[in-house]
């Protein structure tokens, strides 16, 4: 495993000397590098590195991006995000690429939890909010959503990318879903997005795994129907289906229990359709069993819609062997030149 210092000496995918904006690997690598730029921005701030001593700028300058402004948490003053603008060497190249939609004009990126003294307590606090499905009620989320709204209003959502890693991926998920609810579908790159549930995907026995998922779907769907009937909510409008036109790009590693459940989440939906139980799964896939149980008991009424559940996605799975959890969860894997991936598109019906 490369040391943190070795990563500081890099500036993203140095092998990517020119970017093909139609190439999924190139797009993924650029988005991941800009997220890493946010991590290094915050490290620079905490270690008081400025000017020529700062380590963050190469992460975006190498890819012809300019840092417009960082996004700062109002609680601990840590940098949790950044807004970048694409600035290629030639203005002619810029106008042509933007015209054909091959590259973003702006990228809004969010970092994950950083285990540094000046930011770790606030990051862990937000991790807890995420687990309790209350990330949307935090001031950091308000800052992120407002920044995205402002950029979308100024530049148009088709000219913007969202990107994030781990906790930052959840923040990008939240902002993306918020915008999608208003009919604005922003291209999103979510690296190692947290899936808040038991890690069923780690079970090796496929029959046992499917049995557990099937039972969970039946119980979840039944409880969801009972809860909605009790609350006298109309089932005519399905906000989950309304999000189906937003297709974020999810990047997960099967050895990372924080995000690997997305593999089973989408595959199970497909299997349930094949055996004629699609109706049950469509209802179960938009509800969290633990969340329904907590709501039924009067605990945790922060949100009726679990953040991590989404109707559609382009799922990229890193099948390159990982040496440990740190490597499986790290942002650095997503610009490796020897990366081996499997990609599938899942559209909500």
C-alpha positions in Angstrom: 0.0 0.0 0.0 1.5 3.3 -1.0 2.1 5.8 1.8 0.1 9.0 2.2 3.3 11.0 1.4 3.7 9.1 -1.9 0.1 10.1 -2.8 0.9 13.7 -2.1 3.7 13.6 -4.6 1.3 12.6 -7.4 -1.1 14.8 -9.3 -3.7 12.4 -10.5 -3.5 10.1 -13.6 -0.2 11.2 -15.0 -0.6 8.6 -17.8 -3.6 10.5 -19.0 -1.8 13.0 -21.2 -4.9 13.9 -23.1 -8.6 13.5 -22.0 -11.1 11.8 -24.3 -14.3 13.1 -22.9 -16.3 10.3 -24.5 -14.2 7.7 -22.7 -15.8 6.5 -19.4 -12.4 5.7 -17.9 -11.1 9.2 -18.7 -14.2 10.8 -17.2 -14.0 8.7 -14.1 -10.3 9.5 -13.6 -10.8 13.2 -14.0 -13.7 13.2 -11.5 -11.7 11.1 -9.0 -8.7 13.4 -9.3 -10.8 16.5 -8.6 -12.2 14.9 -5.5 -8.7 14.1 -4.3 -7.9 17.8 -4.9 -10.4 18.6 -2.1 -8.8 16.2 0.3 -5.4 17.9 -0.3 -6.9 21.4 -0.1 -8.1 20.6 3.4 -4.7 19.0 4.3 -3.0 22.1 3.0 -5.2 24.3 5.2 -4.6 22.3 8.3 -0.8 22.1 7.8 -0.6 25.8 6.8 0.8 25.1 3.3 0.3 28.1 1.0 1.6 29.4 -2.3 4.4 27.3 -3.8 4.3 24.9 -0.8 0.7 23.9 -1.4 0.2 20.4 -2.6 -3.3 20.7 -3.9 -3.1 22.7 -7.2 -1.4 20.0 -9.3 -4.5 17.8 -8.9 -6.6 20.1 -11.0 -4.1 22.1 -13.0 -2.7 19.0 -14.6 -6.2 18.4 -16.0 -6.7 22.0 -17.1 -9.1 23.0 -14.3 -9.1 26.2 -12.3 -10.2 26.3 -8.6 -13.1 28.8 -8.5 -13.7 28.5 -4.7 -13.6 26.0 -1.9 -16.7 25.1 0.1 -16.2 25.7 3.8 -18.1 24.1 6.7 -19.5 26.8 8.9 -19.0 24.7 12.1 -15.2 23.9 12.0 -14.1 26.0 9.0 -12.8 22.9 7.2 -12.8 22.7 3.4 -15.3 19.9 2.4 -15.8 20.7 -1.2 -14.6 22.8 -4.2 -16.0 24.3 -7.4 -13.7 23.9 -10.4 -13.9 25.5 -13.8 -12.6 23.8 -17.0 -10.0 26.0 -18.6 -8.2 24.2 -21.5 -5.2 25.9 -23.1 -7.1 26.9 -26.3 -10.3 28.9 -26.1 -11.3 27.4 -29.4 -11.0 23.9 -28.0 -13.0 25.0 -25.0 -15.9 26.3 -27.0 -16.0 23.2 -29.3 -15.9 20.7 -26.4 -18.5 22.5 -24.4 -20.7 22.8 -27.4 -20.7 19.1 -28.0 -21.2 18.3 -24.4 -18.0 16.2 -24.1 -16.7 17.9 -21.0 -18.1 19.8 -18.0 -17.7 23.6 -17.7 -17.8 23.2 -13.9 -17.3 20.3 -11.4 -18.5 20.5 -7.8 -16.6 17.9 -5.8 -16.9 16.8 -2.1 -14.3 14.9 0.0 -15.1 12.2 2.5 -14.1 11.8 6.2 -10.6 13.0 6.9 -8.8 11.7 10.0 -7.0 14.9 10.8 -7.4 16.7 14.2 -9.0 19.9 12.9 -11.8 18.1 11.0 -12.3 14.6 12.2 -14.9 15.4 14.9 -17.1 17.3 12.5 -16.7 14.6 9.8 -17.6 11.8 12.3 -20.6 13.9 13.4 -21.8 14.0 9.8 -21.1 10.3 9.4 -23.5 9.7 12.3 -26.1 11.9 10.7 -25.7 9.9 7.5 -26.3 6.6 9.3 -29.4 8.1 10.9 -30.6 9.4 7.5 -30.3 13.0 8.7 -27.5 14.4 6.5 -30.0 16.7 4.8 -30.6 18.5 8.1 -27.0 19.6 8.5 -25.6 23.0 7.7 -22.9 21.4 5.5 -25.6 20.0 3.4 -27.3 23.4 3.1 -24.1 25.0 1.9 -23.6 22.2 -0.7 -27.1 22.3 -2.0 -27.1 26.1 -2.3 -23.8 26.0 -4.1 -25.1 23.5 -6.6 -28.4 25.5 -7.1 -26.4 28.7 -7.7 -24.2 27.0 -10.3 -27.1 25.3 -12.0 -28.9 28.6 -12.3 -25.9 30.4 -13.6 -24.5 27.8 -16.0 -27.3 25.3 -16.6 -27.3 21.8 -15.1 -26.0 20.2 -18.4 -22.7 22.0 -17.9 -22.1 20.7 -14.4 -20.7 17.5 -12.9 -21.1 16.4 -9.3 -18.4 14.2 -7.7 -17.7 12.8 -4.3 -16.1 10.1 -2.3 -17.4 8.2 0.7 -19.1 10.8 2.9 -18.6 13.3 0.1 -20.3 10.8 -2.2 -23.3 10.9 0.1 -23.2 14.7 -0.1 -23.1 14.5 -3.9 -26.0 12.0 -3.8 -28.0 14.3 -1.6 -27.5 17.4 -3.8 -28.1 15.3 -7.0 -31.4 13.9 -5.7 -32.4 17.4 -4.5 -31.8 18.8 -7.9 -33.5 15.8 -9.7 -36.6 16.4 -7.6 -36.9 19.8 -9.4 -36.4 18.2 -12.8 -32.6 19.1 -13.1 -30.5 16.0 -13.8 -26.8 16.6 -13.1 -24.2 14.1 -14.2 -22.8 12.6 -11.0 -19.7 10.5 -10.2 -20.2 8.8 -6.8 -17.1 6.9 -5.6 -17.5 4.3 -2.8 -21.0 5.7 -1.9 -22.1 4.5 1.6 -25.0 2.0 1.6 -26.5 2.0 5.1 -27.5 -1.6 5.8 -26.1 -5.0 6.9 -23.3 -6.1 4.5 -25.3 -9.0 3.0 -23.1 -8.9 -0.1 -20.2 -10.3 1.9 -22.0 -13.7 2.3 -20.4 -16.2 -0.1 -23.4 -18.7 -0.3 -25.5 -17.3 -3.2 -28.6 -19.2 -2.3 -28.4 -18.1 1.3 -27.8 -14.5 0.2 -30.8 -14.5 -2.2 -33.0 -16.1 0.5 -32.1 -13.3 3.0 -32.7 -10.6 0.4 -36.0 -12.1 -0.7 -37.2 -12.4 2.9 -36.1 -8.8 3.6 -37.9 -7.5 0.5 -41.2 -9.2 1.5 -41.0 -7.9 5.1 -39.9 -4.4 3.9 -42.7 -4.1 1.3 -45.3 -5.3 3.8 -44.2 -2.9 6.5 -44.1 -0.1 4.0 -47.7 -0.7 2.9 -48.8 -0.9 6.5 -47.0 2.3 7.5 -48.5 4.2 4.5 -52.0 2.9 5.2 -51.6 3.9 8.9 -50.4 7.4 7.9 -53.1 7.6 5.2 -50.7 8.6 2.6 -51.6 8.5 -1.1 -49.8 5.8 -3.2 -50.7 7.5 -6.5 -47.6 9.6 -6.5 -44.3 7.8 -6.3 -41.4 10.2 -5.6 -38.9 7.3 -6.0 -40.0 6.6 -9.6 -39.9 10.4 -10.3 -36.2 10.2 -9.8 -35.7 7.4 -12.3 -34.5 9.8 -15.1 -31.4 10.7 -13.0 -28.8 8.1 -13.6 -25.7 8.8 -11.4 -22.5 6.9 -12.0 -21.7 4.7 -8.9 -18.2 3.3 -8.4 -17.9 0.5 -5.9 -15.5 -2.1 -4.8 -16.8 -5.6 -3.7 -14.2 -5.6 -0.9 -15.4 -2.4 0.6 -18.3 -3.2 2.9 -19.3 0.5 3.0 -20.5 0.5 -0.6 -20.5 -3.1 -1.8 -24.2 -3.6 -0.9 -25.1 -1.6 -4.0 -24.0 -4.6 -6.1 -26.6 -6.8 -4.4 -29.2 -4.0 -4.3 -29.4 -3.7 -8.1 -28.8 -7.4 -8.9 -31.6 -8.5 -6.5 -34.0 -6.1 -8.1 -33.2 -7.7 -11.5 -33.8 -11.2 -10.0 -37.1 -10.3 -8.4 -38.3 -9.0 -11.8 -37.3 -12.3 -13.4 -39.3 -14.4 -10.9 -42.3 -12.3 -11.2 -41.9 -10.5 -7.8 -41.0 -7.1 -9.3 -43.9 -5.3 -7.6 -42.7 -6.4 -4.2 -39.1 -5.4 -4.9 -40.1 -2.0 -6.4 -41.7 -1.1 -3.1 -38.9 -2.7 -1.0 -36.1 -1.1 -3.0 -37.2 2.4 -2.0 -37.5 1.7 1.7 -35.1 0.8 4.4 -36.3 -1.9 6.8 -34.3 -0.5 9.7 -35.7 3.0 8.9 -39.3 1.7 8.8 -38.9 -0.2 12.1 -37.4 2.9 13.8 -40.3 5.1 12.4 -42.9 2.5 13.6 -41.4 2.7 17.1 -41.3 6.5 17.1 -37.5 6.7 16.8 -35.7 8.5 14.0 -38.3 10.4 12.1 -35.7 12.5 10.3 -36.6 11.4 6.8 -39.1 9.0 5.1 -36.8 8.5 2.1 -33.4 6.8 2.8 -30.7 8.8 1.1 -28.7 5.8 -0.2 -31.6 4.2 -2.1 -31.9 5.3 -5.8 -34.0 4.0 -8.7 -31.4 4.1 -11.5 -27.7 4.0 -11.8 -24.7 3.2 -14.0 -22.8 0.8 -11.7 -19.1 0.3 -12.1 -17.5 -2.4 -10.0 -13.7 -2.6 -9.5 -12.8 -6.3 -9.9 -9.1 -5.6 -9.5 -8.0 -7.4 -6.3 -7.5 -5.2 -3.3 -4.9 -5.9 -0.7 -6.9 -4.5 2.3 -9.9 -2.4 3.2 -8.0 0.9 3.0 -7.2 0.2 -0.7 -10.7 -1.0 -1.4 -12.2 2.1 0.0 -9.6 4.6 -1.3 -10.2 7.2 -4.0 -6.9 6.4 -5.6 -8.1 3.1 -7.1 -10.3 5.0 -9.6 -7.5 6.3 -11.8 -5.2 3.3 -11.8 -4.0 2.5 -15.3 -4.4 -1.3 -14.7 -8.0 -0.9 -13.4 -10.3 -3.8 -14.3 -14.0 -3.0 -14.0 -17.4 -4.4 -14.8 -20.1 -1.9 -15.8 -23.9 -2.3 -15.8 -26.8 0.1 -16.4 -29.8 -0.2 -14.2 -33.0 1.7 -15.1 -36.0 1.8 -12.8 -39.2 0.4 -14.5 
